[in-house]
Amino acid sequence: MRRTQLYLDEKDWKLLHVLARSLRTSVSELVRTAVHEKYFDKERRRQAMLGIVGLWKDRTDLPDTETYVRSLRKGNRLERVWR
């Protein structure tokens, strides 16, 4: 384990100490748990990613994907690339 310093607002520091005391743990343990849950919990990240799947599926203001891609492919683009 590595030691680090963390600067907190007075209000946050007090709240963490009250919470740590009520949970019978240390502020350090609370911070480690919060960091782990926020940045390293794979299941939580997976659930967040699943939450955005299909987010735009019912939008009607977006052009058809196939039409858009075909419009990009029109013209003499390939001829210009090979010159």
Secondary structure, DSSP 8 states (H G I E B T S, - for coil): ---------HHHHHHHHHHHHHHTS-HHHHHHHHHIIIII-HHHHHHHHHHHTTTTTT-SSS--HHHHHHHHH-SSHHHHHH-
